[in-house]
Amino acid sequence: MAMNTLLHIDEQLIQQALQLTGLHNPQSVVEMALKELVTRRKTDKLSQAFGQYCWDGDLEMMRNDSHVID
């Protein structure tokens, strides 16, 4: 689903982004930037949650488990 939007973006910034990414139009640059922003924010939330959940397992047993195929 696409949405028509009028954006006022610094032209030099768009030109730099086009050169750095190899993309061919401003729309592609904006879409790529938004996708990367969403991915980064999701990753940040996941990393913030790291270590906050209780895990009840035996890591040493898992490392030495003979049923695991290398």
C-alpha positions as CSV (number, residue, x, y, z in Angstrom):
1,M,0.0,0.0,0.0
2,A,1.4,3.3,-1.0
3,M,0.8,6.8,0.4
4,N,1.3,10.1,-1.5
5,T,3.1,12.5,0.7
6,L,4.7,15.9,0.0
7,L,8.1,16.1,1.9
8,H,10.5,19.0,2.1
9,I,13.9,17.4,2.5
10,D,17.3,19.0,2.3
11,E,18.4,18.5,-1.4
12,Q,22.1,18.0,-0.4
13,L,21.1,15.3,2.0
14,I,19.1,13.5,-0.6
15,Q,22.0,13.8,-3.1
16,Q,24.4,12.4,-0.6
17,A,22.1,9.5,0.2
18,L,21.6,8.7,-3.5
19,Q,25.4,8.6,-4.0
20,L,26.1,6.5,-0.9
21,T,23.3,4.0,-1.5
22,G,23.5,3.8,-5.3
23,L,19.7,4.2,-5.4
24,H,18.2,6.2,-8.3
25,N,15.5,8.3,-6.9
26,P,14.6,10.1,-3.7
27,Q,11.5,7.9,-3.0
28,S,13.8,4.9,-2.8
29,V,16.1,6.7,-0.4
30,V,13.3,7.7,1.9
31,E,11.8,4.2,1.8
32,M,15.2,2.6,2.6
33,A,15.8,5.1,5.4
34,L,12.4,4.4,7.0
35,K,12.9,0.6,6.7
36,E,16.3,0.9,8.4
37,L,14.8,3.1,11.1
38,V,12.1,0.6,11.9
39,T,14.5,-2.3,11.9
40,R,16.9,-0.4,14.2
41,R,14.2,0.6,16.7
42,K,12.9,-3.0,16.8
43,T,16.5,-4.2,17.4
44,D,17.0,-1.6,20.1
45,K,13.8,-2.8,21.9
46,L,15.0,-6.4,21.7
47,S,18.4,-5.6,23.0
48,Q,16.9,-3.6,25.9
49,A,14.9,-6.7,26.9
50,F,18.1,-8.8,26.9
51,G,18.8,-10.1,30.4
52,Q,15.4,-9.2,31.7
53,Y,13.8,-12.6,31.3
54,C,14.4,-15.5,33.6
55,W,15.9,-18.6,32.0
56,D,15.8,-21.9,33.8
57,G,18.2,-24.1,32.0
58,D,21.6,-25.8,32.2
59,L,24.0,-24.2,29.8
60,E,26.8,-26.7,30.6
61,M,24.5,-29.6,29.9
62,M,23.5,-28.1,26.6
63,R,27.1,-27.6,25.6
64,N,28.0,-31.2,26.4
65,D,24.8,-32.8,25.0
66,S,25.8,-35.8,22.9
67,H,22.6,-35.6,20.9
68,V,23.6,-32.4,19.2
69,I,25.0,-32.8,15.7
70,D,27.9,-30.6,14.8
